[in-house]
Amino acid sequence: MFTLAQARCLVATLRPRIDELIRLRADLAELHADLAEHGTSPFGGRAEGKALEARLHAVLDDLHQHDVQVKGIAPLLLDLPGERNGRRVLWCWLEGDPDIGWYHRVECGFPGRRPV
């Protein structure tokens, strides 16, 4: 369980890994599109695609080891378990957000997001 301050600190600390995941996701998407359209890609071929996938999964594993829940990858959506006013919540960070500015009750999910 994270306080809001702890969740914000963790996201800031993990920001290089988060940015890496976003870059790997984009590289992999371009590689697949290039291969499908042209049969070649500046990102390489199938072997390089598998390597990108492995690196992406390593970043996901790293996030999970920090108790960060990855709820979506495109856009990247992260939840961190916490408590607010005696109720279990998930502090919610969505790709493009400068900081954690949202939360939702565990049972409500993304549709129940509220500003912090």
Secondary structure, DSSP 8 states (H G I E B T S, - for coil): -B-HHHHHHHHHHHHHHHHHHHHHHHHHHHHHHHHHHHS--TT-SHHHHHHHHHHHHHHHHHHHHTT-EEEEETTEEEEEEEEETTEEEEEEEETT-SS--EEEETTT-GGG-EE-
